[in-house]
């Protein structure tokens, strides 16, 4: 296992370098730059704009800028934001707790909930529970998150006045009152994301369990006298989670990237909101830092999923 992980990490290095090159090239060739906001401002002379552009290194070819960025990044320097002059990594760390509160908790709730509901739904195929769970899964996955968000805001914020619909990032948990305030303001965005993610995962868990529940080893386990609960948990569910692990592993980086639409609607100052604002301002270092970090997490999640495969199925050998 250790040799496998080391080998995969070494192979992932050129992959990440290639990804970073493509991302940087796209951002460099994209229209607009940080100076575009001063283009039509008569109070900012052309010479001043050129000096600012030179101080930011934007007068150099994009290839030169990429090699400088890659070298500094390997040394731990992710650059500075063009708009705020704050180190990129500090900006990400400032926004990350808000994203983890909302998106992280939503995934932590959705994944076990989807596994439980999907397994029960498959074990009781065509029952009332199965039909109800399948209907809710399709509804939860099909309805866009922005529509669900608006419905919850109208119901719980506008009509009932129970929950705030604007996230307050200044809240610090120091006692039960501030904890309750934090729970109230994250309740709706977490609900929206949990419904969507659960609906997407339930379908895959149910389909995977149905594929395995009719296999010969399941009939053998039943013939040994094992209870139906033991058969499902100890035999069927373990093998059924192999394809689900891939889906979950690929979705875990979203915990870092944030739910862009949901964060925009509820005004959550998270990573997704930072990414949108940076794109609008052509703040290349911040966009590059977020997207490249997301790429790293995607690669690591795939390696993690491969390692989990061997734990779920002993027949898989990482050689």
C-alpha positions as a Markdown table, in Angstrom:
| # | Residue | x | y | z |
|---|---|---|---|---|
| 1 | Unk | 0.0 | 0.0 | 0.0 |
| 2 | Unk | 2.8 | 2.5 | 0.9 |
| 3 | Unk | 4.7 | 1.8 | -2.3 |
| 4 | Unk | 1.5 | 2.2 | -4.3 |
| 5 | Unk | 0.7 | 5.6 | -2.7 |
| 6 | Unk | 4.3 | 6.8 | -3.2 |
| 7 | Unk | 4.2 | 5.7 | -6.9 |
| 8 | Unk | 0.9 | 7.4 | -7.5 |
| 9 | Unk | 2.1 | 10.6 | -5.8 |
| 10 | Unk | 5.2 | 10.7 | -8.0 |
| 11 | Unk | 3.2 | 10.1 | -11.2 |
| 12 | Unk | 0.7 | 12.8 | -10.2 |
| 13 | Unk | 3.5 | 15.5 | -10.2 |
| 14 | Unk | 3.8 | 15.9 | -14.0 |
| 15 | Unk | 0.0 | 15.7 | -14.2 |
| 16 | Unk | -0.4 | 18.6 | -11.8 |
| 17 | Unk | 2.2 | 20.6 | -13.7 |
| 18 | Unk | 0.4 | 20.0 | -16.9 |
| 19 | Unk | -2.9 | 21.1 | -15.3 |
| 20 | Unk | -1.3 | 24.2 | -13.9 |
| 21 | Unk | 0.1 | 25.1 | -17.3 |
| 22 | Unk | -3.3 | 24.7 | -19.1 |
| 23 | Unk | -5.1 | 26.8 | -16.4 |
| 24 | Unk | -2.5 | 29.5 | -16.5 |
| 25 | Unk | -2.5 | 29.7 | -20.3 |
| 26 | Unk | -6.3 | 29.9 | -20.4 |
| 27 | Unk | -6.3 | 32.7 | -17.8 |
| 28 | Unk | -3.5 | 34.6 | -19.6 |
| 29 | Unk | -5.3 | 34.4 | -23.0 |
| 30 | Unk | -8.7 | 35.3 | -21.6 |
| 31 | Unk | -10.0 | 38.8 | -22.4 |
| 32 | Unk | -9.7 | 41.5 | -19.7 |
| 33 | Unk | -7.1 | 42.3 | -17.1 |
| 34 | Unk | -6.9 | 44.1 | -13.7 |
| 35 | Unk | -6.3 | 47.4 | -15.6 |
| 36 | Unk | -9.6 | 47.2 | -17.5 |
| 37 | Unk | -11.4 | 49.0 | -14.7 |
| 38 | Unk | -9.2 | 52.1 | -15.3 |
| 39 | Unk | -9.4 | 51.9 | -19.1 |
| 40 | Unk | -12.3 | 54.5 | -19.4 |
| 41 | Unk | -11.3 | 56.5 | -16.3 |
| 42 | Unk | -9.9 | 59.9 | -17.4 |
| 43 | Unk | -8.5 | 60.5 | -14.0 |
| 44 | Unk | -6.0 | 57.7 | -14.4 |
| 45 | Unk | -3.3 | 58.6 | -17.0 |
| 46 | Unk | -2.0 | 56.0 | -19.5 |
| 47 | Unk | 1.4 | 56.2 | -17.9 |
| 48 | Unk | 0.1 | 55.4 | -14.5 |
| 49 | Unk | -1.8 | 52.4 | -15.9 |
| 50 | Unk | 1.3 | 51.1 | -17.6 |
| 51 | Unk | 3.4 | 51.5 | -14.4 |
| 52 | Unk | 0.9 | 49.6 | -12.4 |
| 53 | Unk | 0.8 | 46.9 | -15.1 |
| 54 | Unk | 4.6 | 46.7 | -15.0 |
| 55 | Unk | 4.6 | 46.5 | -11.2 |
| 56 | Unk | 2.2 | 43.5 | -11.3 |
| 57 | Unk | 4.4 | 41.8 | -14.0 |
| 58 | Unk | 1.6 | 41.9 | -16.6 |
| 59 | Unk | 3.9 | 43.4 | -19.2 |
| 60 | Unk | 5.8 | 40.1 | -19.5 |
| 61 | Unk | 4.9 | 37.2 | -21.7 |
| 62 | Unk | 2.6 | 34.7 | -20.1 |
| 63 | Unk | 5.2 | 31.9 | -20.4 |
| 64 | Unk | 7.6 | 34.0 | -18.3 |
| 65 | Unk | 4.9 | 34.7 | -15.8 |
| 66 | Unk | 4.0 | 31.0 | -15.6 |
| 67 | Unk | 7.5 | 29.9 | -14.8 |
| 68 | Unk | 7.9 | 32.5 | -12.2 |
| 69 | Unk | 4.6 | 31.5 | -10.6 |
| 70 | Unk | 5.4 | 27.8 | -10.7 |
| 71 | Unk | 8.8 | 28.4 | -9.1 |
| 72 | Unk | 7.4 | 30.6 | -6.4 |
| 73 | Unk | 4.5 | 28.2 | -5.8 |
| 74 | Unk | 6.9 | 25.3 | -5.2 |
| 75 | Unk | 8.7 | 27.5 | -2.7 |
| 76 | Unk | 5.4 | 28.1 | -0.9 |
| 77 | Unk | 4.7 | 31.6 | -2.3 |
| 78 | Unk | 1.3 | 31.6 | -4.1 |
| 79 | Unk | 1.6 | 35.3 | -4.9 |
| 80 | Unk | -0.6 | 38.3 | -4.0 |
| 81 | Unk | -4.1 | 39.3 | -5.0 |
| 82 | Unk | -4.0 | 42.1 | -7.7 |
| 83 | Unk | -7.0 | 43.8 | -6.1 |
| 84 | Unk | -6.4 | 43.6 | -2.3 |
| 85 | Unk | -2.6 | 42.9 | -2.3 |
| 86 | Unk | -3.2 | 40.2 | 0.3 |
| 87 | Unk | -1.3 | 36.9 | -0.1 |
| 88 | Unk | -3.5 | 34.4 | -2.0 |
| 89 | Unk | -3.1 | 31.7 | 0.6 |
| 90 | Unk | -4.2 | 34.1 | 3.3 |
| 91 | Unk | -7.3 | 34.9 | 1.3 |
| 92 | Unk | -8.1 | 31.3 | 0.9 |
| 93 | Unk | -7.6 | 30.6 | 4.6 |
| 94 | Unk | -9.9 | 33.5 | 5.5 |
| 95 | Unk | -12.8 | 32.1 | 3.4 |
| 96 | Unk | -12.2 | 28.4 | 4.0 |
| 97 | Unk | -13.9 | 28.1 | 7.5 |
| 98 | Unk | -17.2 | 29.6 | 6.0 |
| 99 | Unk | -17.1 | 27.0 | 3.2 |
| 100 | Unk | -16.4 | 24.1 | 5.6 |
| 101 | Unk | -19.3 | 25.2 | 7.8 |
| 102 | Unk | -21.8 | 25.0 | 5.0 |
| 103 | Unk | -20.5 | 22.7 | 2.3 |
| 104 | Unk | -18.5 | 20.4 | 4.6 |
| 105 | Unk | -21.4 | 19.8 | 6.9 |
| 106 | Unk | -23.7 | 19.3 | 4.0 |
| 107 | Unk | -21.5 | 16.5 | 2.6 |
| 108 | Unk | -21.0 | 15.0 | 6.1 |
| 109 | Unk | -24.8 | 14.6 | 6.4 |
| 110 | Unk | -25.5 | 13.7 | 2.8 |
| 111 | Unk | -23.0 | 10.8 | 2.3 |
| 112 | Unk | -24.1 | 8.5 | 5.3 |
| 113 | Unk | -27.8 | 9.5 | 4.7 |
| 114 | Unk | -27.6 | 8.5 | 1.0 |
| 115 | Unk | -25.9 | 5.2 | 1.9 |
| 116 | Unk | -28.5 | 4.2 | 4.5 |
| 117 | Unk | -31.5 | 5.3 | 2.4 |
| 118 | Unk | -30.1 | 3.7 | -0.8 |
| 119 | Unk | -29.3 | 0.4 | 0.9 |
| 120 | Unk | -32.8 | 0.1 | 2.5 |
| 121 | Unk | -34.5 | 1.2 | -0.7 |
| 122 | Unk | -32.7 | -1.6 | -2.6 |
| 123 | Unk | -33.3 | -4.2 | 0.1 |
| 124 | Unk | -37.0 | -3.4 | 0.0 |
| 125 | Unk | -37.3 | -3.0 | -3.7 |
| 126 | Unk | -40.7 | -1.8 | -5.0 |
| 127 | Unk | -42.0 | -1.2 | -1.5 |
| 128 | Unk | -43.6 | 2.0 | -0.3 |
| 129 | Unk | -40.3 | 3.1 | 1.2 |
| 130 | Unk | -38.4 | 2.4 | -2.1 |
| 131 | Unk | -40.9 | 4.3 | -4.2 |
| 132 | Unk | -40.9 | 7.2 | -1.8 |
| 133 | Unk | -37.1 | 7.4 | -1.5 |
| 134 | Unk | -36.7 | 7.1 | -5.3 |
| 135 | Unk | -39.2 | 9.9 | -5.9 |
| 136 | Unk | -37.5 | 12.2 | -3.4 |
| 137 | Unk | -34.1 | 11.3 | -4.9 |
| 138 | Unk | -35.1 | 12.3 | -8.4 |
| 139 | Unk | -36.8 | 15.5 | -7.1 |
| 140 | Unk | -33.8 | 16.4 | -5.0 |
| 141 | Unk | -31.3 | 15.9 | -7.8 |
| 142 | Unk | -33.5 | 17.4 | -10.6 |
| 143 | Unk | -34.5 | 20.7 | -8.9 |
| 144 | Unk | -31.7 | 23.3 | -9.2 |
| 145 | Unk | -30.2 | 24.5 | -5.9 |
| 146 | Unk | -31.0 | 28.1 | -6.7 |
| 147 | Unk | -34.7 | 27.2 | -6.9 |
| 148 | Unk | -34.7 | 25.3 | -3.7 |
| 149 | Unk | -32.8 | 28.2 | -2.0 |
| 150 | Unk | -35.4 | 30.7 | -3.1 |
| 151 | Unk | -38.2 | 28.5 | -1.9 |
| 152 | Unk | -36.7 | 28.1 | 1.5 |
| 153 | Unk | -35.9 | 31.8 | 1.8 |
| 154 | Unk | -39.5 | 32.7 | 0.9 |
| 155 | Unk | -40.9 | 30.2 | 3.4 |
| 156 | Unk | -38.6 | 30.4 | 6.4 |
| 157 | Unk | -37.3 | 34.0 | 6.1 |
| 158 | Unk | -39.9 | 36.1 | 4.4 |
| 159 | Unk | -43.1 | 34.3 | 5.6 |
| 160 | Unk | -42.2 | 32.8 | 8.9 |
| 161 | Unk | -39.2 | 34.9 | 9.9 |
| 162 | Unk | -37.5 | 31.9 | 11.5 |
| 163 | Unk | -34.2 | 31.9 | 9.8 |
| 164 | Unk | -31.9 | 34.7 | 8.4 |
| 165 | Unk | -31.3 | 34.5 | 4.7 |
| 166 | Unk | -28.0 | 36.5 | 4.7 |
| 167 | Unk | -24.9 | 34.8 | 6.2 |
| 168 | Unk | -23.1 | 36.8 | 8.9 |
| 169 | Unk | -19.4 | 35.8 | 8.8 |
| 170 | Unk | -18.7 | 37.9 | 11.9 |
| 171 | Unk | -20.4 | 35.5 | 14.2 |
| 172 | Unk | -18.0 | 33.7 | 16.5 |
| 173 | Unk | -19.1 | 30.8 | 18.7 |
| 174 | Unk | -18.4 | 31.7 | 22.3 |
| 175 | Unk | -21.5 | 30.4 | 24.0 |
| 176 | Unk | -24.8 | 28.6 | 23.4 |
| 177 | Unk | -26.5 | 31.8 | 22.1 |
| 178 | Unk | -23.9 | 32.3 | 19.4 |
| 179 | Unk | -23.9 | 28.6 | 18.6 |
| 180 | Unk | -27.7 | 28.8 | 18.1 |
| 181 | Unk | -27.2 | 31.8 | 15.9 |
| 182 | Unk | -24.7 | 30.0 | 13.7 |
| 183 | Unk | -27.0 | 27.0 | 13.4 |
| 184 | Unk | -29.8 | 29.2 | 12.3 |
| 185 | Unk | -27.9 | 30.9 | 9.6 |
| 186 | Unk | -26.4 | 27.7 | 8.1 |
| 187 | Unk | -29.6 | 25.7 | 8.3 |
| 188 | Unk | -31.0 | 26.7 | 4.9 |
| 189 | Unk | -27.8 | 26.5 | 2.8 |
| 190 | Unk | -27.0 | 23.1 | 4.4 |
| 191 | Unk | -30.5 | 21.8 | 3.7 |
| 192 | Unk | -30.3 | 22.9 | 0.1 |
| 193 | Unk | -26.9 | 21.2 | -0.5 |
| 194 | Unk | -27.9 | 18.1 | 1.5 |
| 195 | Unk | -31.1 | 17.6 | -0.5 |
| 196 | Unk | -29.2 | 17.9 | -3.8 |
| 197 | Unk | -26.2 | 15.7 | -2.8 |
| 198 | Unk | -28.3 | 13.0 | -1.2 |
| 199 | Unk | -30.6 | 12.8 | -4.2 |
| 200 | Unk | -27.6 | 12.3 | -6.5 |
| 201 | Unk | -26.0 | 9.6 | -4.3 |
| 202 | Unk | -29.1 | 7.6 | -3.4 |
| 203 | Unk | -29.6 | 6.6 | -7.0 |
| 204 | Unk | -26.1 | 5.2 | -7.3 |
| 205 | Unk | -26.2 | 3.4 | -4.0 |
| 206 | Unk | -29.5 | 1.8 | -4.8 |
| 207 | Unk | -28.4 | 0.7 | -8.2 |
| 208 | Unk | -25.1 | -0.7 | -6.9 |
| 209 | Unk | -26.8 | -2.7 | -4.1 |
| 210 | Unk | -29.4 | -4.1 | -6.5 |
| 211 | Unk | -26.5 | -5.4 | -8.8 |
| 212 | Unk | -24.9 | -7.3 | -5.9 |
| 213 | Unk | -28.0 | -8.5 | -3.9 |
| 214 | Unk | -28.7 | -11.2 | -6.5 |
| 215 | Unk | -25.1 | -12.6 | -6.7 |
| 216 | Unk | -24.2 | -16.1 | -5.7 |
| 217 | Unk | -22.2 | -15.1 | -2.7 |
| 218 | Unk | -25.3 | -13.4 | -1.2 |
| 219 | Unk | -27.4 | -16.6 | -1.6 |
| 220 | Unk | -24.6 | -18.5 | 0.0 |
| 221 | Unk | -24.6 | -16.1 | 3.0 |
| 222 | Unk | -28.3 | -16.6 | 3.3 |
| 223 | Unk | -28.0 | -20.3 | 3.1 |
| 224 | Unk | -25.5 | -20.2 | 6.1 |
| 225 | Unk | -28.3 | -18.8 | 8.2 |
| 226 | Unk | -27.2 | -15.2 | 8.4 |
| 227 | Unk | -30.0 | -12.7 | 9.0 |
| 228 | Unk | -31.0 | -10.4 | 6.2 |
| 229 | Unk | -29.5 | -7.4 | 8.1 |
| 230 | Unk | -26.2 | -9.1 | 8.4 |
| 231 | Unk | -26.2 | -10.1 | 4.7 |
| 232 | Unk | -26.9 | -6.6 | 3.6 |
| 233 | Unk | -24.4 | -4.9 | 5.9 |
| 234 | Unk | -21.5 | -7.4 | 6.0 |
| 235 | Unk | -21.6 | -8.6 | 2.4 |
| 236 | Unk | -23.8 | -6.7 | -0.1 |
| 237 | Unk | -23.2 | -3.1 | 1.1 |
| 238 | Unk | -19.4 | -3.5 | 1.3 |
| 239 | Unk | -19.1 | -4.6 | -2.3 |
| 240 | Unk | -21.7 | -2.1 | -3.4 |
| 241 | Unk | -19.7 | 0.8 | -2.1 |
| 242 | Unk | -16.9 | 0.3 | -4.6 |
| 243 | Unk | -18.5 | 2.4 | -7.4 |
| 244 | Unk | -19.9 | 4.8 | -4.9 |
| 245 | Unk | -16.5 | 5.5 | -3.5 |
| 246 | Unk | -15.4 | 6.8 | -6.9 |
| 247 | Unk | -18.3 | 9.2 | -7.0 |
| 248 | Unk | -17.8 | 10.4 | -3.5 |
| 249 | Unk | -14.1 | 10.8 | -3.9 |
| 250 | Unk | -14.6 | 13.0 | -7.0 |
| 251 | Unk | -17.2 | 15.1 | -5.2 |
| 252 | Unk | -15.1 | 15.7 | -2.0 |
| 253 | Unk | -13.0 | 18.4 | -3.6 |
| 254 | Unk | -16.2 | 20.4 | -3.9 |
| 255 | Unk | -16.0 | 20.8 | -0.1 |
| 256 | Unk | -13.0 | 23.1 | -0.8 |
| 257 | Unk | -14.3 | 24.8 | -3.9 |
| 258 | Unk | -17.6 | 25.6 | -2.3 |
| 259 | Unk | -21.1 | 25.7 | -3.7 |
| 260 | Unk | -20.8 | 28.7 | -5.9 |
| 261 | Unk | -24.6 | 29.2 | -6.6 |
| 262 | Unk | -25.6 | 28.5 | -3.0 |
| 263 | Unk | -23.0 | 30.8 | -1.6 |
| 264 | Unk | -24.0 | 33.6 | -3.9 |
| 265 | Unk | -27.7 | 33.3 | -2.9 |
| 266 | Unk | -27.2 | 33.2 | 0.8 |
| 267 | Unk | -24.2 | 35.6 | 0.7 |
| 268 | Unk | -21.8 | 33.1 | 2.3 |
| 269 | Unk | -18.3 | 34.6 | 2.0 |
| 270 | Unk | -16.7 | 31.3 | 1.1 |
| 271 | Unk | -14.3 | 30.0 | -1.5 |
| 272 | Unk | -16.9 | 29.9 | -4.2 |
| 273 | Unk | -17.8 | 33.6 | -3.6 |
| 274 | Unk | -14.1 | 34.5 | -3.6 |
| 275 | Unk | -13.7 | 32.6 | -7.0 |
| 276 | Unk | -16.6 | 34.5 | -8.6 |
| 277 | Unk | -15.4 | 37.9 | -7.4 |
| 278 | Unk | -11.8 | 37.2 | -8.5 |
| 279 | Unk | -13.0 | 36.1 | -12.0 |
| 280 | Unk | -15.0 | 39.3 | -12.3 |
| 281 | Unk | -11.9 | 41.4 | -11.3 |
| 282 | Unk | -9.5 | 39.4 | -13.5 |
| 283 | Unk | -7.6 | 38.7 | -10.3 |
| 284 | Unk | -5.4 | 35.9 | -11.9 |
| 285 | Unk | -3.3 | 34.9 | -8.8 |
| 286 | Unk | -6.4 | 34.2 | -6.7 |
| 287 | Unk | -8.2 | 32.3 | -9.5 |
| 288 | Unk | -5.1 | 30.4 | -10.2 |
| 289 | Unk | -4.6 | 29.5 | -6.5 |
| 290 | Unk | -8.2 | 28.3 | -6.1 |
| 291 | Unk | -8.4 | 26.3 | -9.3 |
| 292 | Unk | -5.0 | 24.7 | -8.8 |
| 293 | Unk | -5.8 | 23.7 | -5.2 |
| 294 | Unk | -9.0 | 22.1 | -6.5 |
| 295 | Unk | -6.9 | 20.2 | -9.1 |
| 296 | Unk | -4.6 | 18.9 | -6.3 |
| 297 | Unk | -7.6 | 17.8 | -4.3 |
| 298 | Unk | -9.1 | 15.9 | -7.3 |
| 299 | Unk | -5.8 | 14.0 | -7.8 |
| 300 | Unk | -5.4 | 13.2 | -4.2 |
| 301 | Unk | -9.1 | 12.1 | -4.0 |
| 302 | Unk | -8.5 | 9.6 | -6.8 |
| 303 | Unk | -5.5 | 8.2 | -5.0 |
| 304 | Unk | -7.5 | 7.9 | -1.8 |
| 305 | Unk | -10.3 | 6.2 | -3.7 |
| 306 | Unk | -7.9 | 3.6 | -5.2 |
| 307 | Unk | -6.6 | 2.9 | -1.6 |
| 308 | Unk | -10.2 | 2.4 | -0.3 |
| 309 | Unk | -10.9 | -0.1 | -3.1 |
| 310 | Unk | -8.4 | -2.6 | -1.6 |
| 311 | Unk | -10.0 | -2.3 | 1.8 |
| 312 | Unk | -13.6 | -2.9 | 0.5 |
| 313 | Unk | -12.7 | -5.8 | -1.8 |
| 314 | Unk | -9.7 | -8.0 | -0.8 |
| 315 | Unk | -9.6 | -9.3 | -4.4 |
| 316 | Unk | -8.2 | -5.9 | -5.5 |
| 317 | Unk | -4.5 | -5.8 | -5.2 |
| 318 | Unk | -2.5 | -2.5 | -5.5 |
| 319 | Unk | 0.4 | -3.8 | -7.5 |
